[in-house]
């Protein structure tokens, strides 16, 4: 996108979540070029068509395209990016008529990973029109959200609902998780998060499907292991839980901390260390682990602890898990396998179906929490597998 191919219309600061909202205008081709990478990585055309199976939904899509071609005014498309130097950028944005402001915005758009927070269906309609019409010209209003926290983008995404066609919560989170992915990679050495377009398999520790991390975030935020997003009521409750939790600036930080512990345990309970079965190669085990810890930090669903209590709960868990992992790393393969009790795990899970497994693992890890992850109190993990 050329430097002069957009205009800055307005700038406001959201003090609630420490974000800057920049309203701009640009031509459709410049917008599509700008978000091309974000669009491809976060679903692409195939992913966007998934919600459009009903006749009424397809009719809405065609109506949208016809309206666009006739020159309708679309609601602003909303994109976002996460940066480290938010205060420095904020100072440059104070005067939108200053050349420095436009230069700053141009550099942000050119150099940072962008997310399409609101407007994937409109973007798809615009893309389909441009793919079939060479001389198509159309002006758009673009709202750019700039923040230093991916949690703030998640919040903005969940409260925005201006699109003509609703988009599933899990799919929305996958979009913003491009920024969460960056934070996970910066905090956890060697973690490999596989996009949906990547056909490689997650067969070793530190390698996970990004969509599985999104599912873990949903379970962590709702404190439930059975978040059925096919049910509209369940989805609305899940969305509300995440919005409420996002008021706490540390919410995402705690999630990343728990994932770090999960990754470390995944490396320990792996066949290379002598155990018979990789424990956290199973998404059900990962969900059970995250939900048990989330309940310990935030309380059961419906509970609303004070942020100071939440911080104390997290700190205690974090310290106990750190010590637990350190002690496990000191065990030789034979002792580790005896501690793991893979036979008990196998016997306890053989008869369980997919719906029962997350609940089983939640109870299992709750047993470790009740013992403070203290190896002086825990002879082996039979107490988990028989819980």
C-alpha positions as CSV (number, residue, x, y, z in Angstrom):
1,X,0.0,0.0,0.0
2,X,1.4,3.4,-1.0
3,X,2.0,5.9,1.7
4,X,-0.6,8.4,0.4
5,X,-3.4,5.9,-0.3
6,X,-5.3,6.5,2.9
7,X,-6.7,9.4,4.9
8,X,-6.9,9.7,8.7
9,X,-10.3,11.0,9.7
10,X,-10.4,10.7,13.4
11,X,-8.5,9.5,16.5
12,X,-9.8,8.5,19.9
13,X,-8.3,6.8,22.9
14,X,-10.2,4.0,24.7
15,X,-9.1,4.5,28.4
16,X,-11.0,1.4,29.5
17,X,-8.7,-1.0,27.7
18,X,-5.8,1.4,26.8
19,X,-6.3,1.3,23.0
20,X,-6.2,3.9,20.2
21,X,-9.0,3.9,17.7
22,X,-8.0,5.4,14.4
23,X,-10.7,6.0,11.7
24,X,-9.4,6.0,8.2
25,X,-10.6,5.9,4.6
26,X,-9.0,4.1,1.7
27,X,-9.8,2.4,-1.6
28,X,-10.9,-1.2,-1.6
29,X,-7.8,-2.5,-3.5
30,X,-5.5,-0.9,-0.9
31,X,-7.5,-2.4,1.9
32,X,-7.4,-5.9,0.4
33,X,-3.7,-5.7,-0.2
34,X,-3.2,-4.5,3.4
35,X,-5.1,-7.4,5.0
36,X,-4.2,-10.1,2.4
37,X,-1.9,-12.0,4.8
38,X,-4.4,-11.8,7.8
39,X,-7.3,-12.9,5.5
40,X,-5.4,-16.0,4.2
41,X,-4.1,-17.1,7.6
42,X,-7.3,-16.7,9.4
43,X,-9.6,-18.8,7.4
44,X,-9.6,-17.7,3.8
45,X,-12.6,-18.0,1.5
46,X,-13.3,-21.6,2.4
47,X,-13.4,-20.8,6.1
48,X,-15.6,-17.8,5.6
49,X,-18.2,-19.8,3.6
50,X,-18.7,-22.3,6.4
51,X,-21.5,-20.2,8.1
52,X,-23.2,-19.6,4.8
53,X,-24.9,-23.0,4.3
54,X,-28.6,-21.9,4.6
55,X,-30.5,-20.4,1.7
56,X,-31.2,-17.2,3.7
57,X,-27.6,-16.7,4.6
58,X,-26.5,-17.1,1.0
59,X,-29.2,-14.6,-0.1
60,X,-27.9,-12.1,2.4
61,X,-24.4,-12.5,1.0
62,X,-25.6,-11.9,-2.6
63,X,-27.6,-8.9,-1.4
64,X,-24.5,-7.5,0.3
65,X,-22.5,-7.9,-3.0
66,X,-25.3,-6.3,-5.0
67,X,-25.5,-3.4,-2.6
68,X,-21.7,-2.8,-2.7
69,X,-21.7,-2.8,-6.5
70,X,-24.5,-0.2,-6.4
71,X,-22.4,2.0,-4.2
72,X,-23.8,1.4,-0.7
73,X,-22.0,2.7,2.4
74,X,-20.6,-0.1,4.4
75,X,-20.1,0.0,8.2
76,X,-16.4,0.5,9.0
77,X,-14.3,-2.6,8.8
78,X,-12.3,-3.1,11.9
79,X,-8.7,-4.2,12.0
80,X,-6.2,-4.3,14.9
81,X,-2.6,-4.7,15.8
82,X,-0.6,-5.2,19.0
83,X,2.6,-3.2,19.5
84,X,5.1,-2.8,22.4
85,X,5.7,0.9,22.2
86,X,2.1,2.1,22.6
87,X,2.9,5.2,24.6
88,X,5.4,6.4,22.0
89,X,2.9,5.8,19.2
90,X,0.1,7.5,21.2
91,X,2.2,10.7,21.4
92,X,2.6,10.7,17.6
93,X,-1.1,10.3,17.1
94,X,-2.2,13.4,19.0
95,X,-2.5,15.6,15.9
96,X,-4.0,13.7,13.0
97,X,-3.2,16.5,10.6
98,X,0.5,16.2,11.4
99,X,2.7,14.4,8.8
100,X,4.3,12.5,11.6
101,X,0.9,11.0,12.4
102,X,0.3,9.6,8.9
103,X,3.9,8.3,8.8
104,X,3.4,6.5,12.1
105,X,0.1,4.9,10.9
106,X,1.7,3.9,7.6
107,X,4.6,2.2,9.5
108,X,2.2,0.4,11.8
109,X,0.2,-1.0,8.9
110,X,3.3,-2.0,7.0
111,X,5.3,-3.6,9.7
112,X,2.9,-5.3,12.1
113,X,0.7,-8.4,12.1
114,X,-2.9,-7.3,11.5
115,X,-6.1,-9.0,12.6
116,X,-9.5,-8.5,11.0
117,X,-11.6,-7.9,14.1
118,X,-14.9,-7.2,12.5
119,X,-15.8,-7.5,8.8
120,X,-14.6,-10.9,7.5
121,X,-17.9,-11.4,5.6
122,X,-17.8,-7.9,4.1
123,X,-14.1,-8.5,3.2
124,X,-15.0,-11.8,1.5
125,X,-17.8,-10.1,-0.5
126,X,-15.4,-7.3,-1.6
127,X,-12.7,-9.8,-2.5
128,X,-15.1,-11.8,-4.7
129,X,-16.3,-8.6,-6.5
130,X,-12.7,-7.5,-7.1
131,X,-11.6,-10.9,-8.4
132,X,-14.3,-10.7,-11.1
133,X,-14.3,-6.9,-11.9
134,X,-10.9,-5.4,-12.9
135,X,-12.0,-1.7,-12.8
136,X,-14.0,-1.9,-9.6
137,X,-13.5,1.2,-7.4
138,X,-15.0,1.5,-3.9
139,X,-14.2,3.7,-0.9
140,X,-14.1,2.1,2.6
141,X,-13.9,3.4,6.1
142,X,-11.4,1.4,8.2
143,X,-11.2,1.5,11.9
144,X,-7.7,0.6,13.2
145,X,-7.4,-0.5,16.9
146,X,-3.9,-0.2,18.3
147,X,-3.0,-1.8,21.6
148,X,-0.2,-3.3,23.6
149,X,-2.3,-6.3,24.7
150,X,-3.9,-9.0,22.7
151,X,-6.4,-9.3,25.5
152,X,-7.7,-5.8,24.5
153,X,-8.2,-7.0,20.9
154,X,-10.2,-10.0,22.1
155,X,-12.4,-7.7,24.2
156,X,-13.0,-5.3,21.2
157,X,-13.8,-8.3,19.0
158,X,-16.4,-9.7,21.3
159,X,-18.3,-6.5,21.9
160,X,-18.3,-5.6,18.2
161,X,-21.2,-7.0,16.3
162,X,-21.8,-4.8,13.3
163,X,-21.4,-7.4,10.5
164,X,-24.4,-8.5,8.5
165,X,-23.7,-12.1,9.1
166,X,-22.7,-13.4,12.5
167,X,-19.4,-15.3,12.9
168,X,-18.8,-18.1,15.4
169,X,-17.0,-17.3,18.6
170,X,-14.3,-19.9,18.1
171,X,-13.7,-18.6,14.6
172,X,-13.5,-15.0,15.9
173,X,-10.9,-16.1,18.6
174,X,-8.8,-17.8,15.9
175,X,-8.4,-14.5,14.2
176,X,-7.2,-12.6,17.2
177,X,-5.1,-15.6,18.3
178,X,-2.5,-14.5,15.7
179,X,-1.4,-12.0,18.3
180,X,-1.8,-14.5,21.2
181,X,0.4,-16.8,19.2
182,X,3.2,-14.2,19.1
183,X,3.0,-13.8,22.9
184,X,3.1,-17.6,23.5
185,X,6.1,-17.9,21.2
186,X,7.9,-15.1,23.0
187,X,7.2,-16.5,26.4
188,X,7.7,-20.2,25.7
189,X,10.9,-21.3,24.1
190,X,10.5,-23.5,21.1
191,X,6.7,-23.8,21.1
192,X,5.4,-24.5,17.6
193,X,1.8,-23.6,16.9
194,X,0.4,-25.0,13.7
195,X,-2.1,-23.0,11.6
196,X,-5.1,-24.7,10.1
197,X,-3.6,-24.5,6.7
198,X,-0.5,-26.4,7.7
199,X,-0.9,-30.1,7.2
200,X,1.9,-31.2,9.6
201,X,0.9,-33.1,12.7
202,X,1.5,-32.3,16.3
203,X,3.1,-35.5,17.4
204,X,5.8,-34.2,19.8
205,X,5.8,-31.9,22.9
206,X,5.9,-28.2,22.2
207,X,4.0,-28.7,18.9
208,X,0.3,-28.0,19.0
209,X,-2.6,-27.1,16.7
210,X,-3.4,-23.4,17.1
211,X,-7.1,-24.2,17.1
212,X,-6.5,-26.5,20.1
213,X,-5.0,-23.5,22.0
214,X,-8.1,-21.5,21.1
215,X,-10.2,-24.3,22.5
216,X,-8.1,-24.3,25.7
217,X,-8.5,-20.5,26.0
218,X,-12.3,-21.0,25.8
219,X,-12.2,-23.6,28.5
220,X,-9.9,-21.5,30.6
221,X,-12.1,-18.5,30.3
222,X,-15.4,-20.2,30.9
223,X,-14.0,-22.7,33.5
224,X,-15.8,-25.5,31.6
225,X,-14.6,-28.5,29.8
226,X,-17.7,-28.9,27.6
227,X,-18.1,-25.6,25.8
228,X,-20.6,-26.6,23.1
229,X,-20.5,-23.6,20.7
230,X,-23.1,-25.2,18.5
231,X,-25.6,-24.1,21.0
232,X,-26.4,-20.4,20.7
233,X,-27.2,-19.9,24.4
234,X,-23.9,-21.6,25.4
235,X,-22.0,-19.4,23.0
236,X,-23.5,-16.2,24.4
237,X,-22.6,-17.3,28.0
238,X,-19.1,-18.2,26.8
239,X,-18.7,-14.8,25.2
240,X,-19.9,-13.0,28.3
241,X,-17.5,-15.0,30.5
242,X,-14.6,-14.0,28.3
243,X,-15.7,-10.3,28.2
244,X,-15.9,-10.3,32.0
245,X,-12.5,-11.9,32.4
246,X,-10.9,-9.6,30.0
247,X,-11.6,-6.7,32.4
248,X,-8.6,-8.2,34.3
249,X,-5.4,-7.2,32.5
250,X,-3.6,-10.3,33.8
251,X,-6.2,-12.7,32.4
252,X,-4.2,-13.5,29.3
253,X,-0.9,-13.5,31.2
254,X,-2.2,-16.2,33.5
255,X,-3.3,-18.3,30.6
256,X,0.1,-18.1,29.0
257,X,1.7,-19.0,32.3
258,X,-0.5,-22.1,32.6
259,X,0.3,-23.1,29.1
260,X,4.0,-22.8,29.9
261,X,3.5,-25.3,32.7
262,X,1.5,-27.6,30.5
263,X,4.3,-27.6,27.9
264,X,6.9,-28.4,30.5
265,X,4.9,-31.3,31.8
266,X,4.3,-32.5,28.2
267,X,8.0,-32.7,27.8
268,X,8.4,-34.7,31.0
269,X,5.5,-37.2,30.5
270,X,6.8,-38.3,27.1
271,X,8.1,-41.6,25.8
272,X,11.6,-40.1,25.4
273,X,11.7,-39.9,29.2
274,X,10.6,-43.5,29.6
275,X,6.9,-43.2,30.1
276,X,4.6,-45.5,28.1
277,X,2.3,-42.8,26.8
278,X,2.5,-39.0,26.1
279,X,0.1,-37.5,28.6
280,X,-0.5,-34.1,27.0
281,X,-0.6,-35.4,23.4
282,X,-4.3,-35.8,24.3
283,X,-6.4,-32.6,24.0
284,X,-8.9,-34.0,26.5
285,X,-6.0,-34.2,29.1
286,X,-5.0,-30.6,28.2
287,X,-8.6,-29.4,28.7
288,X,-8.9,-31.1,32.0
289,X,-5.6,-29.7,33.2
290,X,-6.5,-26.1,32.2
291,X,-10.0,-26.2,33.6
292,X,-8.9,-27.6,37.0
293,X,-6.3,-24.8,37.3
294,X,-8.7,-22.2,36.1
295,X,-11.3,-23.1,38.7
296,X,-8.6,-22.9,41.4
297,X,-7.7,-19.4,40.2
298,X,-11.0,-17.9,39.4
299,X,-13.5,-20.1,41.3
300,X,-16.3,-22.2,39.9
301,X,-18.4,-20.8,37.0
302,X,-20.5,-17.9,38.4
303,X,-18.0,-16.9,41.0
304,X,-16.4,-13.5,40.8
305,X,-13.3,-13.2,42.9
306,X,-11.6,-9.9,43.6
307,X,-8.5,-9.3,41.4
308,X,-6.2,-9.5,44.4
309,X,-7.6,-12.9,45.4
310,X,-7.2,-14.1,41.8
311,X,-3.6,-12.9,41.7
312,X,-2.8,-14.7,45.0
313,X,-4.4,-17.9,43.7
314,X,-2.4,-17.8,40.5
315,X,0.8,-17.0,42.3
316,X,0.4,-19.9,44.6
317,X,-0.4,-22.3,41.8
318,X,2.5,-21.0,39.7
319,X,5.0,-21.5,42.5
320,X,3.8,-25.0,43.4
321,X,3.8,-26.1,39.7
322,X,7.3,-24.7,39.2
323,X,8.6,-26.7,42.1
324,X,6.6,-29.8,41.1
325,X,8.1,-29.7,37.6
326,X,11.7,-29.1,38.9
327,X,11.4,-32.2,41.2
328,X,10.0,-34.3,38.3
329,X,12.9,-33.4,36.1
330,X,15.3,-34.8,38.7
331,X,13.7,-38.3,38.5
332,X,15.4,-40.9,36.3
333,X,13.3,-42.6,33.6
334,X,12.5,-45.7,35.7
335,X,11.3,-43.6,38.7
336,X,9.4,-41.3,36.5
337,X,7.5,-44.2,34.9
338,X,6.7,-45.6,38.3
339,X,5.4,-42.2,39.4
340,X,3.3,-41.8,36.2
341,X,1.4,-45.1,36.6
342,X,0.5,-45.5,33.0
343,X,-1.3,-48.8,33.5
344,X,-3.7,-47.2,36.0
345,X,-4.3,-44.4,33.5
346,X,-5.0,-46.8,30.7
347,X,-7.4,-49.0,32.9
348,X,-9.3,-45.9,34.0
349,X,-9.8,-44.4,30.6
350,X,-10.4,-47.4,28.4
351,X,-14.1,-47.4,29.0
352,X,-14.7,-43.7,28.8
353,X,-16.2,-41.9,25.8
354,X,-15.1,-38.5,24.4
355,X,-17.5,-36.6,26.5
356,X,-16.3,-38.2,29.7
357,X,-12.6,-37.9,29.2
358,X,-12.2,-34.1,29.9
359,X,-14.2,-34.5,33.2
360,X,-12.0,-37.4,34.1
361,X,-8.8,-35.4,33.6
362,X,-10.2,-32.4,35.5
363,X,-10.9,-34.6,38.5
364,X,-7.4,-36.2,38.1
365,X,-5.6,-32.9,38.2
366,X,-7.8,-31.5,40.9
367,X,-6.3,-34.3,43.1
368,X,-2.8,-32.9,42.5
369,X,-4.0,-29.4,43.3
370,X,-5.5,-30.6,46.6
371,X,-2.1,-32.0,47.5
372,X,-0.4,-28.7,46.5
373,X,1.6,-30.6,43.8
374,X,3.8,-31.6,46.8
375,X,5.8,-34.8,45.9
376,X,6.4,-35.4,49.7
377,X,2.6,-36.0,49.9
378,X,2.2,-37.8,46.5
379,X,3.7,-41.2,46.1
380,X,2.6,-41.5,42.5
381,X,-0.2,-40.5,40.1
382,X,-2.5,-43.4,41.1
383,X,-4.3,-40.8,43.2
384,X,-5.2,-39.0,40.0
385,X,-6.2,-41.9,37.8
386,X,-8.4,-43.3,40.6
387,X,-10.0,-40.0,41.5
